[in-house]
Amino acid sequence: MKPNQIAAVLAALLSLLSAARAENESLASIFTNADLRAVPERRTSIIYIQCHGLGYGDLSCYGQTNFQTPNLDRLAAEGMRFTNFRPDGTNFTDALTSLMSGKNSDGRNAVTVADRLQLAGYHTGLIGEWTLDTKPWARGFEEFAGFLGEDEGRNYFAPRLRRFAPHGWMTESNTFVDYDGYTEIYENTGGKKGIYMPEYLANAMCNFVTNHKPEALNKYQPFFLVADLPAPRSARAGADEFPVPSDAPFTDEKWPQAAKDRASLILRLDGGIGRLLEKFKELGISNNVAIFFGSSAAPEKFADAKMNLLKPDGIAMAAENSPAPLPMIVWWPEMVRAKSVSAFKWSSADFAPTVLDIAVAKRAKDLDGLSILPVLLGKSGPDVDVPPSGHGF
């Protein structure tokens, strides 16, 4: 073949390759609704899980020896366990207010961390209990599933829960509008106990993550989820009663019934964390999610105080309104050093500035809290590598 013929063939091949490339990019943009040449920065998604009335002695990673909490132990083994975390205030609402506002006081009408993260491009959701005056969808949360008020949250077999979903309802004119109403749980109507709410809410967390997985279809939009779980507090303050479907696997233990029920409840919460971690693995997002797991208030009194009020060293803690530290674990693979333990003192007001830093979002100047991101990254603060005695690492 002559040189000029070779040149013509090469030119034709290059033209075909260029056309095929352009067509592939065009088709890809149709299916992904994204420009493949300009993938946005993939920021970390953030989940805050707050349990009501969870104490040091409820978790084996903090020294519990009566039973094991393997999934929460895994969070601690793969992340950082704090020994000096204290929620602000003396009750669930105070802790939630501080968490949302980043303020130690007068934070009820402040701009929330959800507002700020939504403005920064995060999809925001709340699952569980909301006890502040205004509705959560008026405070930065695009989705909500749970209870408005403390009384509703005490029913572990609730027949319905409040739901808010953007564009979640189709009208007769085939247009979508925001859904604002109740979702009936028919398995619990008429006094039936078919659906256990702590497990139902844990499954809702998995559903939220599945629906809002950062991917090309949503231009890798990160999510921010708060799960304010109204457990393991008792059905009414001070009562020796923790409603569960059964006390298994502790039925044969020689403990007071309230202790067996509480242990079963906590084990079910731990199972929900396990399902969430498996969901991350299934979706392939384990390396770009940060979980904060903690407690909003000290445990309520019940029959056997030793079951939930022990420090790892065996020293009893006060039962109510205690200034004693509460569990807090931060799991953030590849960012937080595994098996690290920190004695750094912080509170719920420090959460907002911390996650704004994680999200690379604009920091507000009027926050009382301080970012603990340097502590999480191992750049400052007291920490020790040795777990407490009785730990299952």
Beta strands, then each sheet from edge to edge (+ up, - down):
strand 1: 45-52
strand 2: 80-86
strand 3: 123-130
strand 4: 143-148
strand 5: 160-170
strand 6: 176-184
strand 7: 223-232
strand 8: 289-295
strand 9: 326-331
strand 10: 340-342
strand 11: 346-347
strand 12: 383-384
sheet 1: 6+ 5- 4+ 3+ 7+ 1+ 8+ 9- 2+ 10+ 12-
sheet 2: 6+ 5- 4+ 3+ 7+ 1+ 8+ 9- 2+ 11+
end
